[in-house]
């Protein structure tokens, strides 16, 4: 449970300090007055949560001039989370929505056997899914768990611990195959079946 002291610290030690670094007086005044008139001066956790999710509207209006302020108040280390840990998910969600304060990651998907780049791939990270061909670039928090998959291939899952380029190699799914070997007179016995380079599990008649 959070008491008035926690919310007071958010207002004075996080938001007000970040506001002091806003150079434009008009931006400073609008944010300060809106906190009082629209969000009850952060007297409740719900008011603070609403304000966090409304930050993208301010960003649309003021653009990059507000980027540093948003990063400071939503920062996982010394932002709102420090005094209200339950709002960590909300802070990360807004940062990801805006694409600021995140690390750029490039993913290239290859067939683990042939090395060929694959199309019609899917990527899931922090509950969001992306469809792409061969390669994609996204901005995420580091570290993050990613999942990559494609029809006919096994799902790849790993933790991304650094930004930059990453190559994902997908392994084809193993399937059971029944092979009937025949000539014009009927089925042949003792036939050999070679499947390369994939492993083969099957039945010859």
TORKOL-4160 file (C-alpha; in steps of 0.2 Angstrom, whole numbers, padded with zeros to 4 digits, m for minus):
205
<pt num="1" X="0000" Y="0000" Z="0000"/>
<pt num="2" X="0006" Y="0018" Z="m0004"/>
<pt num="3" X="0003" Y="0032" Z="0008"/>
<pt num="4" X="0003" Y="0051" Z="0005"/>
<pt num="5" X="0021" Y="0051" Z="0009"/>
<pt num="6" X="0025" Y="0040" Z="m0006"/>
<pt num="7" X="0015" Y="0051" Z="m0018"/>
<pt num="8" X="0022" Y="0066" Z="m0010"/>
<pt num="9" X="0040" Y="0060" Z="m0014"/>
<pt num="10" X="0035" Y="0056" Z="m0032"/>
<pt num="11" X="0029" Y="0074" Z="m0034"/>
<pt num="12" X="0043" Y="0083" Z="m0026"/>
<pt num="13" X="0058" Y="0071" Z="m0029"/>
<pt num="14" X="0054" Y="0065" Z="m0046"/>
<pt num="15" X="0042" Y="0076" Z="m0056"/>
<pt num="16" X="0047" Y="0093" Z="m0049"/>
<pt num="17" X="0065" Y="0089" Z="m0050"/>
<pt num="18" X="0063" Y="0084" Z="m0068"/>
<pt num="19" X="0052" Y="0099" Z="m0072"/>
<pt num="20" X="0066" Y="0110" Z="m0066"/>
<pt num="21" X="0076" Y="0104" Z="m0081"/>
<pt num="22" X="0062" Y="0109" Z="m0094"/>
<pt num="23" X="0069" Y="0124" Z="m0102"/>
<pt num="24" X="0053" Y="0130" Z="m0110"/>
<pt num="25" X="0042" Y="0140" Z="m0097"/>
<pt num="26" X="0026" Y="0137" Z="m0107"/>
<pt num="27" X="0029" Y="0118" Z="m0106"/>
<pt num="28" X="0034" Y="0119" Z="m0087"/>
<pt num="29" X="0018" Y="0129" Z="m0083"/>
<pt num="30" X="0006" Y="0118" Z="m0092"/>
<pt num="31" X="0013" Y="0102" Z="m0085"/>
<pt num="32" X="0013" Y="0109" Z="m0067"/>
<pt num="33" X="m0005" Y="0117" Z="m0068"/>
<pt num="34" X="m0012" Y="0101" Z="m0076"/>
<pt num="35" X="m0005" Y="0090" Z="m0062"/>
<pt num="36" X="m0016" Y="0101" Z="m0050"/>
<pt num="37" X="m0031" Y="0103" Z="m0060"/>
<pt num="38" X="m0033" Y="0087" Z="m0070"/>
<pt num="39" X="m0024" Y="0074" Z="m0059"/>
<pt num="40" X="m0028" Y="0080" Z="m0041"/>
<pt num="41" X="m0010" Y="0084" Z="m0037"/>
<pt num="42" X="m0006" Y="0066" Z="m0036"/>
<pt num="43" X="m0016" Y="0063" Z="m0021"/>
<pt num="44" X="m0021" Y="0046" Z="m0026"/>
<pt num="45" X="m0011" Y="0032" Z="m0035"/>
<pt num="46" X="m0025" Y="0031" Z="m0049"/>
<pt num="47" X="m0022" Y="0050" Z="m0053"/>
<pt num="48" X="m0003" Y="0046" Z="m0054"/>
<pt num="49" X="m0007" Y="0031" Z="m0065"/>
<pt num="50" X="m0018" Y="0041" Z="m0077"/>
<pt num="51" X="m0005" Y="0055" Z="m0079"/>
<pt num="52" X="0008" Y="0042" Z="m0083"/>
<pt num="53" X="m0003" Y="0035" Z="m0097"/>
<pt num="54" X="m0007" Y="0053" Z="m0103"/>
<pt num="55" X="0011" Y="0058" Z="m0106"/>
<pt num="56" X="0011" Y="0052" Z="m0124"/>
<pt num="57" X="m0002" Y="0066" Z="m0127"/>
<pt num="58" X="0011" Y="0079" Z="m0120"/>
<pt num="59" X="0024" Y="0071" Z="m0131"/>
<pt num="60" X="0014" Y="0073" Z="m0146"/>
<pt num="61" X="0011" Y="0091" Z="m0142"/>
<pt num="62" X="0029" Y="0096" Z="m0137"/>
<pt num="63" X="0040" Y="0083" Z="m0146"/>
<pt num="64" X="0058" Y="0081" Z="m0142"/>
<pt num="65" X="0058" Y="0096" Z="m0130"/>
<pt num="66" X="0049" Y="0084" Z="m0118"/>
<pt num="67" X="0060" Y="0068" Z="m0121"/>
<pt num="68" X="0072" Y="0071" Z="m0106"/>
<pt num="69" X="0058" Y="0075" Z="m0094"/>
<pt num="70" X="0049" Y="0059" Z="m0098"/>
<pt num="71" X="0064" Y="0048" Z="m0097"/>
<pt num="72" X="0068" Y="0056" Z="m0080"/>
<pt num="73" X="0051" Y="0053" Z="m0073"/>
<pt num="74" X="0049" Y="0035" Z="m0080"/>
<pt num="75" X="0067" Y="0030" Z="m0078"/>
<pt num="76" X="0067" Y="0012" Z="m0070"/>
<pt num="77" X="0082" Y="0017" Z="m0058"/>
<pt num="78" X="0077" Y="0034" Z="m0050"/>
<pt num="79" X="0060" Y="0038" Z="m0057"/>
<pt num="80" X="0042" Y="0035" Z="m0051"/>
<pt num="81" X="0046" Y="0016" Z="m0049"/>
<pt num="82" X="0058" Y="0020" Z="m0034"/>
<pt num="83" X="0043" Y="0026" Z="m0024"/>
<pt num="84" X="0029" Y="0016" Z="m0032"/>
<pt num="85" X="0036" Y="0000" Z="m0038"/>
<pt num="86" X="0018" Y="m0006" Z="m0043"/>
<pt num="87" X="0019" Y="0007" Z="m0057"/>
<pt num="88" X="0034" Y="0000" Z="m0065"/>
<pt num="89" X="0024" Y="m0009" Z="m0079"/>
<pt num="90" X="0015" Y="0007" Z="m0083"/>
<pt num="91" X="0031" Y="0017" Z="m0084"/>
<pt num="92" X="0039" Y="0003" Z="m0096"/>
<pt num="93" X="0023" Y="0002" Z="m0106"/>
<pt num="94" X="0023" Y="0021" Z="m0110"/>
<pt num="95" X="0042" Y="0021" Z="m0114"/>
<pt num="96" X="0040" Y="0007" Z="m0126"/>
<pt num="97" X="0025" Y="0016" Z="m0134"/>
<pt num="98" X="0035" Y="0032" Z="m0137"/>
<pt num="99" X="0051" Y="0022" Z="m0141"/>
<pt num="100" X="0062" Y="0033" Z="m0131"/>
<pt num="101" X="0075" Y="0028" Z="m0118"/>
<pt num="102" X="0076" Y="0011" Z="m0127"/>
<pt num="103" X="0089" Y="0001" Z="m0135"/>
<pt num="104" X="0089" Y="m0003" Z="m0154"/>
<pt num="105" X="0090" Y="m0021" Z="m0158"/>
<pt num="106" X="0091" Y="m0029" Z="m0176"/>
<pt num="107" X="0086" Y="m0046" Z="m0178"/>
<pt num="108" X="0090" Y="m0057" Z="m0194"/>
<pt num="109" X="0082" Y="m0074" Z="m0195"/>
<pt num="110" X="0091" Y="m0088" Z="m0204"/>
<pt num="111" X="0087" Y="m0107" Z="m0208"/>
<pt num="112" X="0099" Y="m0116" Z="m0195"/>
<pt num="113" X="0103" Y="m0129" Z="m0209"/>
<pt num="114" X="0105" Y="m0119" Z="m0225"/>
<pt num="115" X="0109" Y="m0102" Z="m0218"/>
<pt num="116" X="0096" Y="m0095" Z="m0230"/>
<pt num="117" X="0087" Y="m0079" Z="m0223"/>
<pt num="118" X="0068" Y="m0083" Z="m0219"/>
<pt num="119" X="0053" Y="m0073" Z="m0223"/>
<pt num="120" X="0036" Y="m0073" Z="m0215"/>
<pt num="121" X="0043" Y="m0073" Z="m0197"/>
<pt num="122" X="0036" Y="m0067" Z="m0181"/>
<pt num="123" X="0044" Y="m0059" Z="m0166"/>
<pt num="124" X="0036" Y="m0058" Z="m0148"/>
<pt num="125" X="0044" Y="m0046" Z="m0135"/>
<pt num="126" X="0035" Y="m0040" Z="m0119"/>
<pt num="127" X="0018" Y="m0046" Z="m0125"/>
<pt num="128" X="0020" Y="m0037" Z="m0142"/>
<pt num="129" X="0021" Y="m0046" Z="m0159"/>
<pt num="130" X="0029" Y="m0041" Z="m0175"/>
<pt num="131" X="0028" Y="m0049" Z="m0192"/>
<pt num="132" X="0043" Y="m0047" Z="m0204"/>
<pt num="133" X="0053" Y="m0054" Z="m0218"/>
<pt num="134" X="0071" Y="m0059" Z="m0216"/>
<pt num="135" X="0076" Y="m0045" Z="m0203"/>
<pt num="136" X="0068" Y="m0032" Z="m0192"/>
<pt num="137" X="0074" Y="m0018" Z="m0181"/>
<pt num="138" X="0065" Y="m0014" Z="m0164"/>
<pt num="139" X="0068" Y="m0003" Z="m0149"/>
<pt num="140" X="0066" Y="m0013" Z="m0132"/>
<pt num="141" X="0072" Y="m0013" Z="m0114"/>
<pt num="142" X="0088" Y="m0022" Z="m0111"/>
<pt num="143" X="0088" Y="m0036" Z="m0105"/>
<pt num="144" X="0072" Y="m0043" Z="m0113"/>
<pt num="145" X="0066" Y="m0061" Z="m0118"/>
<pt num="146" X="0062" Y="m0062" Z="m0136"/>
<pt num="147" X="0053" Y="m0076" Z="m0145"/>
<pt num="148" X="0055" Y="m0079" Z="m0164"/>
<pt num="149" X="0046" Y="m0092" Z="m0174"/>
<pt num="150" X="0040" Y="m0096" Z="m0192"/>
<pt num="151" X="0028" Y="m0110" Z="m0199"/>
<pt num="152" X="0038" Y="m0126" Z="m0200"/>
<pt num="153" X="0051" Y="m0121" Z="m0188"/>
<pt num="154" X="0054" Y="m0123" Z="m0170"/>
<pt num="155" X="0051" Y="m0108" Z="m0158"/>
<pt num="156" X="0067" Y="m0099" Z="m0153"/>
<pt num="157" X="0068" Y="m0090" Z="m0136"/>
<pt num="158" X="0082" Y="m0081" Z="m0128"/>
<pt num="159" X="0086" Y="m0066" Z="m0118"/>
<pt num="160" X="0094" Y="m0051" Z="m0127"/>
<pt num="161" X="0107" Y="m0043" Z="m0115"/>
<pt num="162" X="0114" Y="m0030" Z="m0127"/>
<pt num="163" X="0109" Y="m0019" Z="m0141"/>
<pt num="164" X="0115" Y="m0021" Z="m0159"/>
<pt num="165" X="0114" Y="m0035" Z="m0172"/>
<pt num="166" X="0108" Y="m0052" Z="m0168"/>
<pt num="167" X="0106" Y="m0067" Z="m0179"/>
<pt num="168" X="0093" Y="m0080" Z="m0175"/>
<pt num="169" X="0094" Y="m0097" Z="m0182"/>
<pt num="170" X="0078" Y="m0107" Z="m0183"/>
<pt num="171" X="0078" Y="m0126" Z="m0184"/>
<pt num="172" X="0066" Y="m0135" Z="m0195"/>
<pt num="173" X="0053" Y="m0145" Z="m0186"/>
<pt num="174" X="0056" Y="m0164" Z="m0186"/>
<pt num="175" X="0041" Y="m0174" Z="m0194"/>
<pt num="176" X="0037" Y="m0192" Z="m0196"/>
<pt num="177" X="0037" Y="m0197" Z="m0214"/>
<pt num="178" X="0031" Y="m0214" Z="m0222"/>
<pt num="179" X="0039" Y="m0218" Z="m0239"/>
<pt num="180" X="0032" Y="m0231" Z="m0251"/>
<pt num="181" X="0045" Y="m0236" Z="m0264"/>
<pt num="182" X="0038" Y="m0245" Z="m0279"/>
<pt num="183" X="0041" Y="m0249" Z="m0297"/>
<pt num="184" X="0029" Y="m0254" Z="m0311"/>
<pt num="185" X="0027" Y="m0271" Z="m0303"/>
<pt num="186" X="0023" Y="m0266" Z="m0285"/>
<pt num="187" X="0032" Y="m0262" Z="m0269"/>
<pt num="188" X="0051" Y="m0264" Z="m0267"/>
<pt num="189" X="0059" Y="m0271" Z="m0252"/>
<pt num="190" X="0076" Y="m0267" Z="m0245"/>
<pt num="191" X="0075" Y="m0249" Z="m0252"/>
<pt num="192" X="0086" Y="m0236" Z="m0245"/>
<pt num="193" X="0080" Y="m0218" Z="m0241"/>
<pt num="194" X="0093" Y="m0204" Z="m0239"/>
<pt num="195" X="0087" Y="m0187" Z="m0233"/>
<pt num="196" X="0101" Y="m0174" Z="m0231"/>
<pt num="197" X="0105" Y="m0164" Z="m0221"/>
<pt num="198" X="0090" Y="m0166" Z="m0210"/>
<pt num="199" X="0087" Y="m0181" Z="m0198"/>
<pt num="200" X="0075" Y="m0194" Z="m0205"/>
<pt num="201" X="0063" Y="m0205" Z="m0196"/>
<pt num="202" X="0052" Y="m0215" Z="m0207"/>
<pt num="203" X="0045" Y="m0232" Z="m0213"/>
<pt num="204" X="0049" Y="m0240" Z="m0230"/>
<pt num="205" X="0038" Y="m0254" Z="m0238"/>
